[in-house]
Amino acid sequence: MNTLLKYPGGKNKELKYILPNLPMIINRFFEPFVGGGAVYFNMDSSIDKYINDKSHELINFYQNVSDQNNDFLSLLKEIDDNLISIQSFVENQKKYLIHVYTNFSLDDKTPLSEIIVQFIDDNYKSIISKNSTVVDNENYKKFLKKNVLDKYKRIKNLEIKHGKLEKDEDVINNIETGFYAALYTFLRELFNDYIEHNITKAQHAALYFYIREYCYSSMFRYNKYGKFNVPYGGMSYNHKFMTKKIEYLKNEKVVSFLKNTKIENMDFYDFLEKHQLQSDDFLFLDPPYDSEFSTYANNTFELDDQTRLANYLIKECPANFMLVIKNTDYIQKLYPEGIVTSSGKQLNISAFDKNYLVSFRNRNDKKAEHLLITNYELGL
């Protein structure tokens, strides 16, 4: 089963190392840092599954997919309809939009700001899709005026620096990006200021999914005020629509899979303590990577948290576990290979990169990028 959304640090590419090395017997499956859920979505549907993440936005998304909430699905469709509407509108207005740019590029005295403002005011109802409710907003109109105007100015500056764009298609593609960036920036504002804009939890989950799909380089970064501030992904995203992905979010197997999963939103230790793992359970862990300070989804995961996690796995965990983590000096100190864990089994460490998985003990190059740590032996 495919994952539902883009997620930084997702483990889709590492599944070839992870899945063949899972324990033969799994009574219950636990994942306290589920993220994009690459491993979770590949578990057998007959196994009892428990997932958790500290990110309330992520868990809210999974819960709304499970519930098939109408507000959630309706806003996703409205956003997708507006993405398609932009493409149609720009195509229909292509000649005029290029004409405006040609005049502006040849004459600095062209009243560009007034032209763009009037154009957006006159055509706003044609830009948005029919039956728009959330998107039909004066703030969106303001973002359209600003982003499209900025894009015209940026094209001209780029031509001054690098030479004239050879094709009209290059010009219109850049202008079109301004329209898509305006929609993105407006929806990002709704996501950040959801209380002020009376956005429901279900609608917030839809905005979260859209932003995950369309933000630059799939980054998720917040400013010091806790506002998500990654810009629009750029021109390559312009004709990327959500229609097929929305259908997948409504897929019966996906919905059933989530409905038969216990979904939590708490600290990893509280999650594991709550469910009292047993020896025949399996715990998969893909925590935020060790760094001096790690932030994920506006939550912090610091070195003390890495230590808490290691102490639980080595001193308290009765179940089989697999930990995938970046190889750092700090992590190597937390997980000494061969130490006997609370389950009575030794700690085993393997290293992997893009091409292969090998026992860390027998590896000449100790600078492997990732480690796979278990309290059971792998069949390498």
Secondary structure as UniProt FT lines:
FT   TURN            8..9
FT   TURN            12..14
FT   HELIX           15..18
FT   HELIX           19..21
FT   STRAND          28..31
FT   TURN            35..36
FT   TURN            38..39
FT   HELIX           40..42
FT   TURN            45..46
FT   STRAND          48..52
FT   HELIX           56..67
FT   HELIX           70..92
FT   HELIX           94..106
FT   TURN            108..109
FT   HELIX           112..127
FT   TURN            130..131
FT   HELIX           138..162
FT   HELIX           168..192
FT   TURN            193..198
FT   HELIX           201..214
FT   HELIX           216..218
FT   TURN            224..225
FT   HELIX           235..237
FT   TURN            238..239
FT   HELIX           243..249
FT   HELIX           252..259
FT   STRAND          261..264
FT   HELIX           268..275
FT   TURN            279..280
FT   STRAND          282..285
FT   STRAND          294..296
FT   TURN            297..298
FT   STRAND          299..301
FT   HELIX           303..315
FT   STRAND          320..326
FT   HELIX           329..334
FT   TURN            337..338
FT   TURN            342..343
FT   STRAND          348..352
FT   STRAND          357..359
FT   TURN            361..362
FT   STRAND          370..374
//
